Amino acid sequence: MPLDLLLIDPPLSMTKRYGHFALCGGKSFQNGLAYIAAVARREGFEVKILDMEVTVLDDASLKEYLQTNKPRVVGLTAPTIAISDAARVAGTVKEILPDTLTVIGGPHMSCAPEATIRRYTAFDVGVVGEGEITMLELLKLPNPLNGNYMEINGLVWRNSNDISFSKPRELIKDLNWLPLPAIDLFPELKSSYIPPYFSVKRTPAVTVMTTRGCPGKCTFCTNAIHGRVIRQYSLDYLFELTYMLTEKHGIKEFQINDDTFTVNKKRVMAFCRRLIDEKIDLTWSCLARVNGVTLEMLELMKKAGCWQICYGVESGDQSMLNSLQKGTTLEQIRKTTAMTKKAGISMKGYFIIGLPGETRESLKKTIDFALELPIDDMALTIFTPYPGTPAYQTINKYGTFEEDWDAMTTLNASFVANGFTRDELIKINQATYRKFYFRPRIVLSYLKRMSGLRFFLIMAKGMYGLLSTLFIKRKYFETTNQSAQ
């Protein structure tokens, strides 16, 4: 019996994703594909998921897999740096199964729909926005390859030499309508997936989402898929998901990847109390805004198993924060990080260098701020104007931008702000990592986190990756700091 739907996460090498930090990188299952599969399966369709980062197939093996399953529809997802990889897989699908509909979705597609469909002819249609209902309606077409796409919201496709769009797809208002994600269609979680090595305390660990949408207006980010309206899974739904992951799959840690997990303080505290009351053996981390927490909430989060909070600091220069439309202040950042330390929760800070309008003085302020704050981990990226973000529209006024989708990793300096060079930004990035991580306080914090042989081996591999990347003799950091003074 032919397969109705094959969902594919295309191959993306650690080197391409993480650059010099490849040995420190990790892999998580695609939540988006899991929900699309669950919705389609609930409607009676036969679905499979092929994660090509885990199930490695050469060209011949992929062709054999396609011939065996003969899916009517193939859906692929991709961030910007993997869109060409997705297109190559789609090209193989069209070669072997020319009557199969190839559908591209995911963050890049929602941000650059017309450019993507024009560039990659192996994609028949693209999904813009949330994909669960759109994909379901495509599956219900008698002939998906030759359907009336104008009747299905959220689609873009080639129409002769033109690009056609249907009406925008409405957001799913009630997330509880979604079935639990079809995690069973992925390879075994415990052996196949682990987040980046420096972001976990216990394994096995997975990423989860408890909300969709973000009201933020940050110029470097986009709300193209889930919009600005925050929608939340109910606590009952979340705990059904928690029971499935902990009891059935043996998961010990969650990385909660919501943009706005702490925005609803009552919900966060109710979540924590239930974890405590039910004595669930779970550690977890989350993202939060520095203006979205209180000491009372932090102390309860700590008691409920939260070991790390990731804050988007971005810059140590207030004028840069204002230009990014972060809506935060340096004083808020200092106050919140001190409060989080008092609650006993580890912290990771996200920082960006090479911003539009960046000067050596503002860059030095960011580096000094990162070293001043009581954070335990740091992610320092080089500003990248992704398609669909507000910054993308005017970026050429502020520097040189090489729009190579394959190289837009936030570590390659595809955008170089006026007054800097690409090589200089990369060297400053590496030197700052060295200066941050090889301090006694940080090294000791990692030693304290080690528990068990498996975690020791994970951390050893990550540390080797960090060392091999960062211990290169550099002089740019020192000369840059001197020129900024």
Secondary structure, DSSP 4 states (H G I P E B T S, - for coil): ---SEEEEE----HHHHHGGGGGG--B---HHHHHHHHHHHHTT--EEEEETTTS---HHHHHHHHHHH--SEEEEE--GGGHHHHHHHHHHHHHH-TTSEEEEESHHHHHSHHHHHHH-TT-SEEE-S--HHHHHHHHTSSSGGG--GGGSTTEEEEETTEEEE-PPPPP-S-GGGSPPP-GGGSSPHHHH-B--GGG-SSSSEEEE-SEE------TT---TTT-SS-EE--HHHHHHHHHIIIIIS---EEEE--TTTTSSHHHHHHHHHHHHHTT---EEEEEE-TTS--HHHHHHHHHTTEEEEEEEEE-S-HHHHHHTT----HHHHHHHHHHHHHHT-EEEEEEEES-TT--HHHHHHHHHHHHHS--SEEEEEE----TTSHHHHHGGGSEEE---GGG-SSSS-SEEETT--HHHHHHHHHHHHHHHHSSHHHHHHHHHH--SHHHHHHHHHHHHHHHHHH-S---HHHHHHHHH-
